[in-house]
């Protein structure tokens, strides 16, 4: 996402209300190192991971595929989110 949209993404990720905090990290993908990659970290993490809803799962998978992550990783991600949804209380 372009840096010029950071304010909108911060709003979506609830940075100003304390839901998440923005963090910049380095990412290595397919032999390339990317500096200053924006990510969001939950502020008050629960002990147990919460299942994403169907809409968010599709956004995550579409992003993984669009960014060129490996098919193996995308399947692993899909199965992980599906397993979380199956174990929903």
Secondary structure, 3 states (H helix, E strand, C coil): CCHHHHHHHHHHCCCCCCCEEEEEEEEEECCEEEEEEEEEEECCCCCCCCCCCHHHHHHHHHHHHHCCCCHHHHHHHHHHHHHHHHCCC
